[in-house]
């Protein structure tokens, strides 16, 4: 990948077209829900794999000390020379901690030591922006980065929000999960105001959906009314959408992490595989621009404007 001028706010992926190189903005998406067990890691692993199978270069970042994404993808935590702990606390280059899993798919693994990072970094100036700086300094050969965040709204999650362009929220359609959404959106709004002005909520993915349960439909209707009421407002979720594709409750999705496989390797004929394939198609159609290779004759983008300074830090 050719070296490009460092751009702290928009990381670049170099694509070749007709022997010439074009810089395509790398989209960084934080996949967040402070409630555990709602399908967050499952969505990162399987949506990432489905996008990679469609020729998109995808880098998955495991920012959870529990290392569930790392295990889900068949990597033993601690087996790699470097991990996200080294990236955040020892100034290791992000690219040096990246593992190539298969064609178009990479992983930056996690280890349990990452749980100590919040304590180690608490006295550091600009501690919420360390991941953003590491992403800016590296040249990842990816056009899409998905960050699997821990089930909390602590410093690690704040780092993901400061580095991301967008937030994707996996949500189980239960009443308590909907109640917790308010606190999550409040945090996103705070980060947007003080640290990352470009941050927005791109959408909500309904996971573990039971079409026969009336509660699922009621929670979905409440969520849709809430998002519709926010249209044209100054909130980060003003343009958020509920993906039409729902991830149905499926035992194969629960089994495949223990085998270190995505659903497509474990049970490609399952409902879970069908749902994530459909979600990937919808994701590509509604949130990602066409690949450069799909647009012959496209002109190289104009030089990016100088990066804006962050609007303060979180207290």
LOMARNU-659837 format. One record per residue: residue in one letter; x, z negated, y of N, C-alpha, C, CB in turn. Coordinates in steps of 0.1 Angstrom, whole numbers, padded with zeros to 4 digits, always signed. Glycine has a CB too. Layout:
REM residues N
AXZYXZYXZYXZY...
END
This chain:
REM residues 315
X+0009+0000-0012+0000+0000+0000+0009+0000+0012-0010-0012+0000X+0007+0009+0022+0016+0009+0034+0014-0003+0042+0013+0022+0042X+0025-0007+0049+0024-0019+0058+0017-0015+0070+0039-0024+0061X+0008-0024+0075+0000-0021+0087+0002-0033+0096-0015-0019+0084X+0000-0031+0109+0001-0041+0119-0009-0053+0115-0002-0036+0133X-0004-0065+0116-0012-0076+0113-0024-0077+0122-0004-0089+0113X-0036-0079+0116-0048-0080+0124-0055-0092+0119-0057-0067+0123X-0054-0104+0126-0059-0116+0121-0074-0117+0118-0056-0127+0131X-0082-0108+0125-0097-0110+0123-0103-0099+0114-0103-0109+0136X-0096-0088+0111-0101-0078+0103-0090-0073+0094-0107-0066+0111X-0090-0077+0081-0080-0074+0072-0082-0059+0067-0079-0084+0060X-0072-0052+0063-0073-0038+0061-0069-0034+0046-0064-0030+0070X-0077-0025+0041-0074-0019+0028-0071-0004+0030-0086-0021+0018X-0059+0000+0025-0055+0014+0027-0060+0023+0017-0040+0015+0028X-0067+0033+0020-0073+0043+0011-0067+0057+0014-0088+0044+0012X-0064+0064+0003-0058+0077+0005-0069+0088+0003-0047+0080-0006X-0068+0098+0012-0078+0108+0012-0071+0121+0016-0090+0106+0021X-0070+0130+0006-0063+0143+0009-0049+0141+0013-0071+0150+0020X-0042+0131+0007-0028+0129+0010-0025+0121+0023-0021+0142+0012X-0036+0117+0030-0035+0109+0042-0041+0095+0040-0042+0116+0054X-0036+0085+0047-0041+0072+0045-0051+0068+0056-0030+0062+0044X-0061+0061+0053-0071+0056+0062-0073+0041+0061-0085+0064+0061X-0073+0034+0071-0075+0019+0071-0090+0016+0071-0068+0012+0082X-0095+0010+0060-0109+0006+0059-0109-0009+0060-0115+0011+0045X-0118-0015+0069-0119-0029+0070-0122-0036+0057-0130-0033+0081X-0115-0046+0053-0118-0054+0042-0129-0064+0045-0105-0061+0036X-0139-0064+0037-0150-0074+0040-0148-0086+0031-0164-0067+0037X-0148-0097+0038-0146-0110+0032-0160-0118+0032-0135-0119+0039X-0164-0121+0020-0177-0128+0018-0176-0141+0012-0187-0119+0010X-0180-0152+0019-0180-0165+0013-0193-0167+0006-0178-0176+0024X-0192-0170-0007-0204-0173-0016-0206-0188-0016-0203-0166-0030X-0216-0193-0010-0218-0207-0007-0231-0213-0011-0215-0210+0008X-0231-0225-0017-0243-0233-0017-0237-0247-0021-0253-0229-0028X-0241-0257-0012-0235-0270-0014-0241-0277-0026-0237-0279-0002X-0252-0272-0032-0258-0277-0044-0252-0270-0056-0274-0275-0044X-0247-0278-0065-0241-0272-0077-0251-0267-0087-0232-0283-0084X-0247-0259-0096-0256-0254-0107-0266-0244-0103-0262-0266-0113X-0264-0237-0092-0274-0227-0088-0270-0213-0090-0277-0229-0073X-0259-0211-0097-0255-0197-0100-0245-0191-0091-0267-0188-0100X-0238-0199-0084-0228-0194-0074-0216-0188-0081-0223-0206-0065X-0209-0195-0090-0198-0190-0097-0202-0178-0106-0191-0201-0105X-0213-0179-0112-0218-0169-0121-0220-0156-0112-0231-0173-0127X-0225-0157-0100-0227-0146-0092-0214-0140-0087-0235-0150-0079X-0204-0148-0083-0191-0143-0079-0185-0135-0090-0182-0154-0074X-0184-0141-0102-0178-0134-0114-0184-0121-0118-0177-0144-0126X-0198-0122-0119-0204-0110-0125-0208-0099-0114-0217-0114-0131X-0211-0103-0102-0212-0093-0092-0199-0087-0089-0218-0100-0079X-0188-0095-0088-0175-0089-0086-0171-0079-0097-0164-0100-0086X-0174-0083-0110-0170-0074-0121-0179-0061-0120-0173-0081-0134X-0192-0062-0117-0200-0051-0116-0196-0041-0105-0215-0055-0114X-0192-0047-0093-0187-0038-0082-0173-0031-0086-0185-0047-0070X-0165-0039-0093-0152-0033-0098-0155-0022-0108-0143-0044-0104X-0165-0023-0116-0168-0013-0126-0173+0000-0119-0178-0018-0136X-0177-0001-0106-0182+0010-0099-0171+0015-0089-0194+0006-0090X-0159+0011-0092-0147+0017-0085-0144+0010-0072-0150+0031-0082X-0150-0001-0069-0147-0009-0057-0135-0018-0060-0159-0017-0052X-0125-0019-0051-0114-0028-0053-0118-0042-0048-0101-0023-0045X-0119-0051-0057-0125-0064-0054-0114-0075-0058-0138-0067-0062X-0113-0084-0048-0104-0096-0050-0113-0109-0050-0093-0097-0040X-0113-0117-0061-0121-0129-0062-0112-0141-0059-0128-0130-0076X-0116-0150-0050-0108-0161-0046-0115-0174-0051-0105-0162-0031X-0109-0182-0060-0115-0194-0065-0110-0206-0056-0111-0197-0080X-0119-0210-0047-0116-0221-0038-0122-0234-0042-0122-0217-0024X-0126-0235-0055-0133-0247-0060-0122-0254-0069-0145-0244-0068X-0119-0267-0066-0110-0274-0075-0114-0276-0089-0108-0288-0069X-0127-0274-0092-0132-0274-0106-0127-0262-0114-0147-0275-0107X-0123-0252-0107-0117-0239-0113-0127-0232-0122-0105-0243-0121X-0140-0233-0119-0149-0227-0128-0148-0212-0128-0164-0231-0124X-0146-0206-0117-0144-0191-0116-0132-0187-0124-0143-0186-0102X-0121-0194-0123-0109-0191-0130-0111-0192-0145-0098-0201-0127X-0118-0202-0150-0122-0203-0164-0131-0192-0168-0128-0217-0167X-0141-0189-0160-0151-0179-0163-0144-0166-0166-0161-0178-0151X-0133-0163-0159-0126-0150-0161-0115-0151-0171-0121-0145-0147X-0115-0161-0179-0105-0162-0190-0091-0166-0186-0105-0149-0196X-0089-0173-0175-0076-0177-0171-0076-0192-0171-0073-0172-0156X-0066-0198-0178-0064-0212-0179-0059-0218-0166-0055-0216-0191X-0066-0227-0160-0060-0233-0147-0046-0239-0149-0070-0244-0142X-0037-0235-0140-0024-0240-0141-0015-0231-0149-0024-0253-0147X-0020-0220-0155-0012-0211-0163-0005-0201-0154-0020-0204-0173X-0010-0199-0142-0004-0189-0133+0007-0196-0125-0014-0183-0124X+0018-0188-0121+0028-0194-0113+0024-0200-0100+0039-0184-0110X+0014-0194-0094+0009-0199-0081-0006-0198-0081+0014-0190-0069X-0012-0207-0072-0027-0208-0072-0031-0210-0057-0032-0219-0080X-0044-0212-0055-0049-0214-0041-0043-0227-0035-0064-0215-0041X-0039-0236-0044-0033-0248-0039-0020-0245-0032-0030-0259-0050X-0012-0236-0038+0001-0232-0032-0001-0224-0019+0009-0224-0042X-0012-0216-0019-0015-0208-0007-0018-0217+0005-0026-0198-0010X-0026-0227+0002-0031-0236+0013-0021-0246+0018-0044-0242+0009X-0014-0252+0008-0005-0264+0012+0010-0261+0012-0008-0274+0002X+0014-0250+0006+0028-0247+0005+0032-0233+0011+0033-0247-0009X+0023-0228+0019+0025-0215+0026+0029-0204+0017+0036-0218+0037X+0024-0204+0005+0027-0193-0005+0019-0181+0000+0023-0196-0019X+0025-0169-0001+0018-0157+0003+0006-0155-0007+0027-0144+0002X-0005-0151-0001-0017-0149-0009-0015-0139-0020-0029-0146+0000X-0009-0128-0016-0007-0117-0026+0001-0122-0038+0000-0105-0020X+0011-0131-0036+0019-0136-0047+0011-0145-0057+0031-0144-0041X+0000-0150-0053-0009-0158-0061-0020-0150-0068-0015-0169-0054X-0020-0137-0065-0031-0128-0070-0028-0123-0084-0033-0117-0061X-0037-0124-0093-0036-0119-0107-0045-0106-0109-0040-0130-0117X-0039-0096-0115-0047-0084-0118-0054-0086-0131-0037-0071-0118X-0067-0086-0131-0075-0088-0143-0078-0076-0151-0087-0096-0140X-0082-0065-0143-0085-0052-0149-0085-0042-0138-0099-0053-0156X-0089-0030-0141-0089-0020-0130-0099-0024-0119-0093-0006-0136X-0094-0024-0107-0102-0027-0095-0105-0041-0093-0114-0019-0095X-0100-0050-0102-0104-0065-0101-0092-0074-0101-0114-0068-0112X-0092-0083-0091-0081-0092-0090-0087-0106-0088-0071-0089-0078X-0078-0117-0091-0083-0131-0090-0071-0139-0084-0087-0136-0103X-0075-0147-0074-0066-0158-0069-0071-0171-0076-0065-0159-0053X-0064-0176-0086-0070-0187-0094-0069-0201-0086-0062-0189-0107X-0076-0210-0092-0076-0224-0087-0070-0233-0097-0091-0228-0083X-0067-0246-0092-0062-0257-0101-0069-0269-0096-0047-0258-0101X-0068-0280-0104-0075-0292-0100-0067-0299-0088-0074-0302-0112X-0054-0295-0087-0047-0301-0075-0053-0297-0062-0032-0296-0076X-0061-0287-0062-0068-0282-0049-0077-0293-0044-0076-0270-0052X-0081-0302-0052-0089-0314-0047-0081-0322-0037-0094-0322-0059X-0068-0323-0039-0060-0331-0030-0057-0323-0017-0047-0334-0037X-0060-0311-0016-0057-0303-0004-0064-0308+0008-0060-0288-0006X-0076-0312+0007-0084-0317+0018-0077-0329+0025-0098-0321+0015X-0071-0338+0016-0064-0350+0021-0051-0346+0027-0062-0360+0010X-0044-0337+0021-0031-0332+0026-0031-0325+0039-0024-0324+0015X-0042-0318+0041-0043-0309+0053-0051-0316+0064-0050-0297+0049X-0056-0328+0062-0065-0334+0072-0058-0336+0086-0070-0347+0067X-0045-0339+0086-0038-0341+0099-0032-0328+0105-0027-0351+0097X-0034-0317+0098-0028-0305+0103-0036-0298+0114-0026-0295+0091X-0030-0294+0125-0037-0287+0135-0042-0273+0130-0028-0285+0148X-0054-0270+0133-0060-0257+0129-0062-0257+0114-0050-0246+0132X-0065-0268+0108-0067-0269+0093-0078-0261+0088-0069-0283+0089X-0088-0258+0096-0100-0250+0092-0096-0235+0091-0111-0252+0101X-0085-0231+0096-0082-0217+0097-0070-0212+0089-0079-0213+0111X-0066-0221+0079-0054-0218+0071-0056-0206+0062-0050-0230+0063X-0068-0206+0056-0071-0194+0047-0072-0181+0055-0084-0197+0039X-0078-0182+0066-0079-0170+0075-0065-0165+0078-0087-0173+0088X-0056-0174+0081-0042-0170+0085-0035-0164+0073-0034-0181+0090X-0037-0170+0061-0031-0164+0049-0036-0150+0045-0033-0174+0037X-0049-0149+0047-0055-0135+0044-0049-0125+0054-0070-0136+0045X-0048-0129+0067-0043-0120+0077-0029-0116+0074-0044-0126+0091X-0021-0125+0069-0006-0123+0067-0004-0115+0054+0001-0136+0066X-0013-0114+0045-0011-0107+0033-0017-0093+0033-0017-0114+0021X-0013-0084+0024-0018-0070+0024-0024-0068+0010-0007-0060+0027X-0036-0074+0008-0043-0073-0005-0048-0058-0007-0054-0083-0006X-0046-0053-0019-0051-0040-0022-0065-0041-0026-0042-0033-0033X-0074-0045-0017-0088-0047-0020-0096-0044-0008-0091-0062-0025X-0108-0039-0010-0117-0036+0001-0128-0046+0002-0123-0022-0001X-0129-0055-0008-0139-0065-0007-0134-0078-0013-0152-0061-0015X-0135-0089-0006-0131-0102-0011-0143-0111-0012-0120-0108-0002X-0144-0117-0024-0155-0127-0026-0149-0141-0028-0164-0123-0038X-0153-0151-0020-0147-0164-0021-0157-0173-0028-0143-0169-0007X-0154-0179-0039-0162-0189-0046-0159-0203-0040-0160-0188-0062X-0169-0208-0033-0167-0221-0026-0171-0233-0034-0174-0221-0012X-0165-0244-0032-0169-0256-0039-0183-0261-0035-0160-0268-0036X-0190-0268-0043-0204-0273-0040-0204-0285-0030-0211-0277-0053X-0198-0282-0018-0198-0292-0008-0196-0285+0005-0187-0303-0011X-0197-0292+0016-0194-0286+0029-0182-0293+0036-0207-0288+0038X-0171-0294+0028-0159-0300+0032-0149-0290+0038-0153-0308+0021X-0137-0294+0039-0126-0286+0045-0124-0273+0038-0114-0294+0046X-0125-0273+0025-0123-0260+0018-0133-0250+0021-0122-0263+0002X-0146-0255+0021-0157-0246+0025-0155-0241+0040-0170-0253+0023X-0151-0250+0049-0149-0246+0062-0138-0235+0064-0145-0258+0071X-0128-0236+0055-0118-0226+0055-0124-0212+0051-0106-0230+0046X-0132-0213+0041-0139-0200+0037-0147-0194+0048-0147-0203+0024X-0155-0203+0055-0164-0198+0066-0155-0193+0077-0173-0209+0070X-0144-0199+0080-0136-0194+0091-0129-0181+0088-0125-0205+0094X-0127-0178+0075-0120-0166+0071-0130-0154+0068-0112-0168+0058X-0143-0157+0066-0152-0147+0061-0159-0140+0073-0163-0154+0053X-0163-0128+0069-0172-0120+0078-0186-0123+0075-0170-0105+0076X-0190-0127+0063-0203-0129+0059-0205-0140+0049-0209-0116+0053X-0217-0145+0048-0221-0156+0039-0231-0150+0029-0225-0169+0046X-0229-0152+0017-0239-0149+0007-0243-0162+0000-0234-0138-0004X-0257-0164-0001-0262-0177-0006-0269-0175-0019-0270-0184+0004X-0264-0179-0030-0272-0179-0043-0281-0191-0042-0263-0180-0055X-0293-0189-0045-0303-0200-0044-0313-0201-0056-0311-0198-0031X-0314-0212-0062-0324-0214-0072-0337-0217-0065-0320-0226-0082X-0348-0210-0069-0360-0212-0061-0368-0224-0065-0369-0200-0064X-0362-0236-0061-0368-0249-0063-0369-0255-0049-0360-0258-0073X-0378-0265-0048-0381-0271-0035-0369-0278-0029-0392-0281-0037X-0362-0286-0037-0350-0293-0032-0339-0284-0028-0345-0303-0043X-0337-0273-0035-0327-0263-0032-0330-0257-0018-0326-0252-0042X-0343-0255-0015-0347-0249-0002-0344-0259+0009-0362-0245-0003X-0346-0272+0006-0344-0282+0016-0329-0283+0020-0349-0296+0011X-0320-0281+0010-0306-0282+0013-0301-0270+0020-0299-0283+0000X-0309-0259+0021-0305-0247+0028-0304-0250+0043-0315-0236+0025X-0312-0258+0048-0311-0261+0062-0298-0267+0067-0322-0271+0066X-0292-0276+0059-0279-0282+0062-0268-0271+0061-0276-0294+0053X-0269-0263+0051-0259-0252+0050-0260-0243+0062-0262-0244+0037X-0271-0239+0066-0273-0230+0077-0268-0236+0090-0287-0225+0079X-0270-0249+0091-0265-0257+0103-0250-0256+0103-0270-0271+0102X-0243-0257+0092-0229-0257+0091-0224-0243+0095-0224-0261+0078X-0230-0233+0090-0227-0219+0093-0228-0216+0108-0236-0209+0085X-0238-0221+0114-0240-0220+0128-0229-0227+0136-0254-0225+0132X-0225-0238+0132-0215-0246+0139-0202-0239+0138-0214-0260+0133X-0198-0233+0126-0186-0226+0125-0186-0213+0133-0183-0222+0110X-0197-0207+0134-0198-0194+0142-0196-0197+0156-0212-0188+0140X-0201-0208+0161-0200-0212+0176-0186-0216+0179-0210-0223+0179X-0179-0223+0170-0167-0230+0174-0154-0223+0168-0167-0244+0169X-0155-0216+0157-0143-0211+0151-0144-0196+0148-0141-0218+0138X-0155-0191+0143-0156-0177+0138-0168-0170+0144-0156-0177+0123X-0167-0164+0156-0178-0158+0162-0185-0146+0154-0174-0153+0176X-0177-0140+0145-0183-0128+0138-0191-0132+0126-0172-0119+0135X-0191-0145+0122-0197-0149+0110-0212-0147+0110-0194-0164+0107X-0217-0142+0099-0232-0140+0098-0236-0143+0083-0236-0126+0102X-0249-0146+0081-0254-0147+0068-0260-0133+0064-0265-0158+0067X-0255-0127+0054-0259-0114+0050-0271-0114+0041-0248-0106+0044X-0272-0124+0032-0284-0124+0023-0284-0136+0014-0284-0112+0016X-0295-0137+0007-0298-0147-0003-0301-0141-0016-0310-0157+0001X-0294-0145-0027-0297-0141-0040-0304-0151-0048-0283-0136-0048X-0316-0148-0053-0323-0158-0061-0319-0158-0075-0339-0155-0060X-0314-0170-0080-0308-0171-0093-0317-0180-0102-0294-0176-0093X-0315-0179-0115-0323-0187-0125-0338-0185-0122-0318-0201-0125X-0342-0173-0119-0355-0171-0115-0365-0170-0127-0356-0158-0107X-0376-0177-0126-0386-0177-0136-0399-0171-0131-0389-0191-0142X-0402-0158-0134-0413-0151-0128-0426-0157-0132-0413-0137-0133X-0427-0165-0143-0439-0171-0147-0442-0184-0140-0439-0173-0162X-0432-0190-0133-0434-0202-0126-0440-0200-0112-0421-0210-0126X-0451-0206-0109-0457-0204-0095-0448-0209-0084-0470-0211-0095X-0440-0220-0088-0431-0225-0078-0421-0215-0073-0424-0238-0084X-0416-0207-0082-0406-0197-0078-0412-0187-0067-0401-0188-0090X-0424-0183-0069-0430-0174-0059-0433-0182-0046-0443-0169-0065X-0437-0194-0047-0440-0202-0035-0427-0204-0026-0446-0215-0038X-0416-0208-0033-0404-0210-0026-0398-0197-0020-0393-0216-0035X-0400-0186-0027-0396-0173-0022-0404-0169-0010-0397-0162-0033X-0417-0172-0010-0425-0169+0002-0421-0177+0014-0440-0171-0002X-0418-0190+0011-0414-0199+0022-0401-0194+0028-0412-0213+0017X-0392-0190+0020-0379-0185+0025-0380-0172+0032-0369-0183+0013X-0389-0163+0028-0391-0151+0035-0397-0153+0048-0400-0141+0026X-0407-0162+0049-0413-0166+0062-0402-0172+0072-0425-0175+0060X-0394-0180+0067-0383-0186+0075-0374-0176+0081-0375-0196+0067X-0369-0166+0072-0360-0156+0077-0367-0146+0086-0354-0148+0065X-0380-0143+0083-0387-0134+0092-0389-0140+0106-0401-0131+0086X-0390-0153+0107-0392-0160+0120-0379-0160+0128-0397-0174+0118X-0368-0158+0121-0355-0158+0128-0350-0144+0132-0344-0164+0118X-0358-0134+0130-0354-0120+0134-0353-0120+0149-0365-0110+0129X-0342-0113+0153-0339-0111+0168-0336-0124+0175-0351-0105+0175X-0333-0135+0167-0328-0147+0173-0313-0148+0174-0334-0160+0165X-0307-0157+0181-0292-0157+0182-0286-0164+0170-0288-0164+0195X-0293-0167+0160-0287-0174+0148-0279-0165+0139-0299-0181+0140X-0270-0170+0132-0262-0162+0123-0270-0156+0111-0250-0170+0117X-0282-0161+0109-0290-0156+0098-0301-0147+0103-0296-0167+0090X-0300-0142+0115-0311-0134+0121-0313-0121+0113-0307-0130+0135X-0303-0116+0107-0305-0103+0099-0303-0105+0084-0294-0093+0104X-0304-0118+0080-0303-0121+0066-0315-0115+0058-0301-0136+0063X-0312-0111+0046-0322-0105+0037-0323-0113+0024-0320-0090+0035X-0334-0113+0018-0335-0117+0004-0334-0105-0005-0349-0125+0001X-0324-0105-0014-0322-0094-0022-0334-0092-0032-0309-0095-0031X-0339-0080-0033-0350-0077-0041-0347-0080-0056-0354-0062-0040X-0334-0078-0060-0330-0081-0073-0329-0096-0075-0317-0074-0077X-0336-0101-0085-0335-0115-0088-0327-0117-0101-0349-0122-0089X-0320-0128-0103-0312-0130-0115-0321-0140-0124-0298-0137-0112X-0326-0134-0134-0335-0142-0143-0328-0152-0150-0343-0133-0152X-0334-0163-0154-0328-0173-0162-0325-0167-0176-0338-0186-0164X-0312-0168-0180-0308-0161-0192-0297-0169-0199-0303-0147-0189X-0299-0173-0211-0290-0181-0218-0276-0175-0220-0295-0185-0232X-0276-0162-0221-0263-0155-0222-0254-0157-0210-0265-0140-0225X-0260-0158-0198-0253-0161-0186-0247-0175-0186-0262-0159-0173X-0254-0184-0193-0248-0198-0194-0237-0198-0204-0260-0207-0197X-0238-0190-0214-0228-0190-0225-0215-0183-0222-0234-0184-0237X-0215-0173-0214-0203-0164-0213-0191-0171-0206-0206-0152-0205X-0193-0181-0197-0181-0188-0191-0173-0195-0201-0186-0197-0180X-0180-0201-0212-0172-0208-0222-0164-0199-0230-0182-0216-0231X-0166-0186-0230-0158-0176-0237-0148-0169-0228-0167-0166-0244X-0148-0173-0215-0139-0167-0206-0141-0152-0204-0125-0169-0211X-0154-0149-0203-0158-0135-0202-0169-0133-0192-0163-0129-0216X-0170-0121-0185-0181-0118-0177-0193-0115-0187-0178-0107-0167X-0205-0114-0181-0216-0111-0189-0215-0097-0195-0229-0112-0181X-0208-0088-0188-0206-0074-0193-0197-0073-0205-0201-0065-0182X-0188-0082-0206-0179-0083-0218-0185-0091-0229-0165-0089-0214X-0193-0101-0226-0199-0110-0236-0212-0104-0242-0202-0123-0229X-0221-0100-0234-0234-0095-0239-0239-0084-0230-0244-0106-0241X-0233-0072-0230-0237-0061-0221-0252-0057-0221-0228-0050-0222X-0258-0060-0232-0272-0056-0234-0282-0066-0229-0275-0052-0248X-0277-0078-0224-0286-0089-0221-0293-0086-0207-0278-0102-0220X-0304-0094-0205-0310-0094-0192-0301-0098-0181-0322-0104-0192X-0292-0107-0183-0282-0111-0173-0273-0099-0169-0273-0122-0178X-0269-0091-0178-0261-0080-0175-0269-0069-0167-0255-0073-0187X-0281-0067-0171-0290-0058-0164-0292-0062-0150-0303-0056-0172X-0295-0075-0148-0298-0080-0134-0285-0079-0125-0302-0095-0135X-0274-0082-0130-0262-0081-0121-0258-0067-0119-0250-0089-0128X-0260-0058-0128-0258-0044-0126-0268-0039-0115-0260-0036-0139X-0280-0043-0116-0290-0039-0105-0286-0045-0092-0304-0043-0110X-0282-0058-0092-0278-0064-0079-0266-0057-0073-0274-0079-0082X-0256-0053-0081-0245-0045-0076-0249-0032-0069-0235-0042-0087X-0259-0025-0075-0264-0013-0070-0270-0016-0056-0273-0006-0079X-0279-0026-0056-0285-0030-0043-0275-0034-0033-0296-0041-0045X-0265-0042-0037-0255-0046-0028-0247-0034-0022-0245-0055-0035X-0244-0025-0030-0237-0013-0025-0246-0005-0015-0232-0004-0036X-0259-0004-0019-0268+0004-0011-0271-0002+0003-0280+0007-0018X-0271-0015+0003-0276-0022+0016-0266-0029+0024-0287-0031+0012X-0254-0032+0018-0245-0040+0026-0231-0034+0027-0243-0054+0019X-0227-0024+0019-0214-0019+0020-0214-0004+0024-0207-0020+0006X-0205+0000+0033-0205+0014+0037-0200+0023+0026-0196+0016+0049X-0202+0036+0026-0197+0045+0015-0182+0044+0015-0201+0059+0017X-0176+0046+0003-0161+0046+0002-0156+0058+0010-0157+0047-0013X-0144+0057+0015-0138+0068+0023-0137+0081+0014-0124+0064+0027X-0134+0079+0001-0133+0090-0007-0146+0098-0009-0128+0086-0021X-0157+0091-0005-0170+0098-0006-0174+0106+0007-0181+0088-0009X-0165+0105+0017-0168+0111+0029-0156+0120+0034-0170+0101+0040X-0155+0132+0027-0144+0141+0031-0144+0145+0046-0144+0154+0022X-0133+0146+0051-0132+0150+0065-0134+0138+0075-0142+0160+0068X-0136+0126+0070-0137+0115+0079-0125+0112+0087-0141+0102+0071X-0126+0109+0099-0115+0107+0108-0110+0093+0107-0118+0110+0123X-0097+0091+0108-0092+0077+0108-0098+0069+0119-0076+0077+0109X-0101+0056+0117-0107+0048+0127-0098+0046+0139-0111+0034+0121X-0105+0043+0150-0097+0040+0162-0090+0027+0161-0107+0040+0174X-0079+0026+0169-0071+0013+0168-0080+0002+0172-0059+0014+0178X-0079-0009+0164-0087-0021+0166-0084-0028+0179-0086-0031+0154X-0093-0033+0186-0090-0040+0199-0082-0053+0196-0103-0044+0206X-0075-0059+0205-0068-0071+0203-0077-0082+0198-0061-0075+0216X-0073-0090+0189-0081-0101+0183-0085-0111+0194-0075-0107+0171X-0097-0116+0193-0102-0126+0202-0096-0140+0197-0117-0127+0202X-0094-0149+0206-0089-0162+0203-0101-0170+0198-0083-0169+0215X-0099-0178+0187-0110-0187+0183-0116-0196+0194-0105-0196+0171X-0129-0198+0193-0135-0206+0203-0135-0221+0200-0150-0201+0205X-0123-0226+0198-0122-0240+0195-0121-0243+0180-0133-0248+0202X-0120-0255+0177-0120-0259+0163-0130-0270+0160-0106-0264+0158X-0133-0272+0148-0143-0283+0144-0136-0296+0146-0148-0281+0130X-0144-0306+0151-0138-0319+0152-0138-0326+0139-0146-0327+0162
END
